[in-house]
């Protein structure tokens, strides 16, 4: 999208808990955290702070290969 001049919401693909925390701090809370390949009832959602992100990532980390951290436009 950037190649054609379209604006996009900043995001980061992360592969570890530490990378998720760094991305969320960079974008500033709230952020949207979601599995890159969601299946079934995998958890994703908006998180307002570090504690909520820790809880969310911990709950899905057993099957986590990649996680997307998006800057929230929700505000």
Secondary structure, 3 states (H helix, E strand, C coil): CHHHCCCCCCEEEECCHHHHHHHHHHHCCCEEEEECCCCCCCCCEEECCHHHHHHHHHHHHHHCCCEEEEECCCC
